């Protein structure tokens, strides 16, 4: 169980980084999202971001959905930390 929780925590950390890169790259309007490697990054991150875009639509040209997406990932990672610690001790 510890291996699964550790792997999930690592996946969340990597995905968090990919989301951060995706959001930072939106500041550059000349990026062609249909060319590699940006197309792959978009295919990986957009389905998750679209979940939050349906909750919070862009307001005044600003997309606030990434903040909610980062908050949800952080919450999930914080919720997994005690579980991983508890299973390693033997609970």
C-alpha positions as CSV (number, residue, x, y, z in Angstrom):
1,X,0.0,0.0,0.0
2,X,2.9,2.3,0.7
3,X,4.2,1.9,-2.8
4,X,0.9,2.8,-4.3
5,X,0.5,5.9,-2.2
6,X,4.1,6.9,-2.9
7,X,3.6,6.4,-6.6
8,X,0.4,8.4,-6.5
9,X,2.1,11.2,-4.6
10,X,4.9,11.3,-7.2
11,X,2.4,11.4,-10.0
12,X,0.6,14.3,-8.4
13,X,3.9,16.2,-8.0
14,X,4.9,15.6,-11.7
15,X,1.4,16.6,-12.9
16,X,1.5,19.7,-10.7
17,X,4.8,20.6,-12.5
18,X,3.2,20.0,-15.9
19,X,0.3,22.2,-15.0
20,X,2.6,24.9,-13.9
21,X,4.5,24.8,-17.2
22,X,1.2,24.8,-19.1
23,X,0.0,27.9,-17.3
24,X,3.2,29.8,-17.6
25,X,3.4,29.1,-21.3
26,X,0.0,30.7,-21.8
27,X,1.7,34.0,-21.2
28,X,3.5,33.6,-24.5
29,X,1.0,34.3,-27.3
30,X,3.3,33.1,-30.1
31,X,3.3,29.4,-29.0
32,X,1.7,27.1,-31.5
33,X,-0.2,24.6,-29.4
34,X,-0.7,22.2,-32.2
35,X,3.0,21.5,-32.6
36,X,5.1,19.2,-30.5
37,X,6.0,19.3,-27.5
38,X,3.2,21.8,-26.8
39,X,0.5,19.6,-28.3
40,X,1.4,16.7,-25.9
41,X,1.4,19.1,-22.9
42,X,-1.9,20.4,-23.9
43,X,-3.4,16.9,-24.4
44,X,-2.2,15.9,-20.9
45,X,-3.3,19.0,-19.0
46,X,-6.4,20.3,-20.8
47,X,-8.8,17.5,-19.8
48,X,-8.1,18.3,-16.1
49,X,-8.3,22.0,-16.6
50,X,-11.5,21.7,-18.5
51,X,-13.2,20.2,-15.5
52,X,-12.5,23.4,-13.6
53,X,-13.3,25.6,-16.6
54,X,-16.8,24.3,-16.6
55,X,-17.1,25.4,-13.0
56,X,-15.4,28.8,-13.4
57,X,-15.7,30.2,-16.9
58,X,-13.1,32.8,-17.9
59,X,-14.0,36.2,-16.5
60,X,-12.8,39.4,-18.4
61,X,-10.3,37.4,-20.4
62,X,-8.7,35.9,-17.3
63,X,-8.9,32.1,-16.8
64,X,-9.1,31.4,-13.0
65,X,-9.6,27.7,-13.4
66,X,-5.9,26.8,-13.0
67,X,-6.0,28.2,-9.5
68,X,-8.8,25.9,-8.6
69,X,-7.0,23.0,-10.3
70,X,-3.8,23.7,-8.3
71,X,-5.8,24.0,-5.1
72,X,-7.5,20.6,-5.7
73,X,-4.2,18.9,-6.5
74,X,-2.6,20.4,-3.3
75,X,-5.6,19.3,-1.3
76,X,-5.3,15.7,-2.7
77,X,-1.6,15.5,-2.0
78,X,-2.1,16.8,1.6
79,X,-4.8,14.2,2.1
80,X,-2.5,11.4,0.9
81,X,0.5,12.4,3.1
82,X,-1.0,11.1,6.4
83,X,-2.3,8.0,4.7
84,X,1.2,7.2,3.3
85,X,2.7,7.9,6.8
86,X,0.1,5.7,8.5
87,X,0.6,2.7,6.3
88,X,4.4,2.9,6.6
89,X,4.1,2.7,10.4
90,X,1.7,-0.2,10.2
91,X,-1.8,1.2,10.8
